Amino acid sequence: MRKARWLASGEGSGTKPAIYHCISRVVDRRFVFEEREREAFRMFMRMYENFSGCQVLSYCLMSNHFHLLLEVPAMTGGGLSDEELLKRLGAIYSEAQVATVAGELAEARKSIAAGEGNELLAAAIHERFTYRMHDLSQFMKGLLIRFTRWFNRTHSRTGTLWEERFKSVIVESGTAARTMAAYIDLNPVRAGMVSDPAEYRWSSYGEAVGGGKKGNGRKAREGLLRAYFSDRQESFDVEKWRDVSRLYRRLMGIALEKKAGRAQVGSGKIVKTKNTREMLESADNETVLKELGFARMLRCRVRYFTDGAVIGSREFVNEAFVAARERFGPKRKNGARKLRGVGNPAAETLWSMRDLRLGIS
């Protein structure tokens, strides 16, 4: 039997949302995602986002795989109202199907009001759908099945589309979440497809900046705002997006607002300053802002971000270790492992549950 998926401690019952980096690849790693497929996948992704109550913070759809940074909040203590349930059902079901459920609920409420039944009648109707909400595995299952059915029908094929069950890494809110979001959005840059992530339409950043004045990129902007400020409650507004877009580009190392030029130092001596690329590539950059190290790291493939199991501060990883102690042998004393290789610039800031000694680049 394969091991149960590693979930954030208390997911589904706590008050703090869990965040996951999810990755899935096409079977045989075939390049099947063309423009039409990417647009369809994004459509289904948004449908299941609206249905499930989960929020996509960052995403990138590549030619044979995809990345999602998904926030999974717990269901509210009182559950959903009938109105909210029907609204969510409308995201993935037809009007006729939603109308049928609405009729069932109306009958149940009528019986309850007449004293001929109790709240269990309505609760049973809710439960038929809510068990698939606010749940990582159910979100991914629904999305992958719906897209596979569309893909197979469109391409006259049958069978599985995905290589194996999806990978997921638990991500701490705050620094880890915004770093992971930037790592995801930089996928097409690392692949040499574009020089700037804003040029790639099928990613959260590309959608956010390419949304236009009509607000077509609002969902992507909301996700990135939430990713950047996931450790505190922030509601979306235009001014906050402007600030986050600037900070986010700085994190990615694309626009650090620093150009080559000349600067005067304390002695009055004029020296030539390096531009962003020169600073990133410099072997001697102890005086460079810490973001430069992160930016250089994010231009590389960091295996910890896909195979590390849990990514976050030392305290966060150790707490996850204690909650899942039975997964480890008696010799393992703690969970946090220092990032090595290309992940070294984030060492002492981010930690991994797994110690990837080999092939960590």
BELMOQUI-V592737 format. One line per field, one symbol per residue. ss: DSSP state (@ for helix, = for strand, . for the rest). phi: phi as a letter, one per 40 degrees, with the letter a starting at -180 (. if undefined). psi: psi as a letter, one per 20 degrees, with the letter a starting at -180 (. if undefined). Layout:
ss=???
phi=???
psi=???
This chain:
ss=.................=========@@@.....@@@@@@@@@@@@@@@@@@..=======...========.........@@@@@@@@.....@@@@@@@@@@@@@@@@@@@.....@@@@@@@@@@@@.....@@@@@@@@@@@@@@@@@@@.......=....=====...@@@@@@@@@@@.@@@@......@@@...=@@@@@@........@@@@@@@@@@@.........@@@@@@@@@@@@@@@........====.....====..@@@@@@........@@@@@@@@@.....@@@@..===.@@@@@@@@@@.@@@.........==..@@@@@@....==.........
phi=.cccccbcdgdgbcccccbbcbbabcdgfccbccdcccccccccdcccccccgcbccaaabccbaabbbbcbccccdcgccdcccccccccbbcdccccccdccccccccccccgcabcccccccdcdbcccbfadccccccccccccccccccbfbbgcbbcacccabcbccgdcccccdcdcccdccccgcacbcccbcbaccccccccgccgcccccccccccccbccacbccacccccccccccccccgcbcfbbcibbbcdcgccbccccdcccccccbbcccdddccccccccbcbcdcbbcgbbicdcccccccccbdccbcccccabcbccbfccddcdgbbbbcbcccbfcc
psi=pqqqqoqqpjpihripqqpqoppqqqpjkqninaggggggghghghghghghirpohqrpoahjrqppoppnqqqqhjaqrgghghghhihiqrhgghhggggggggghggghijjaaihghhhgghhhiijqlpghhghggghgghgggggghjlrraqhqgaqqqqpppqrcggghghghggijghghijhripihiohlrgghhgijhrhikhjgggggghghghkijqopqprgghhgghhghghggijhnjkorqbpqprhiippqpqqrgghhhiqinlhiqqhhhgggggiiroohhihjigppargggghghgghkhiiqrhhphrhppppaciihhjqigqqqhpnnhqlj.
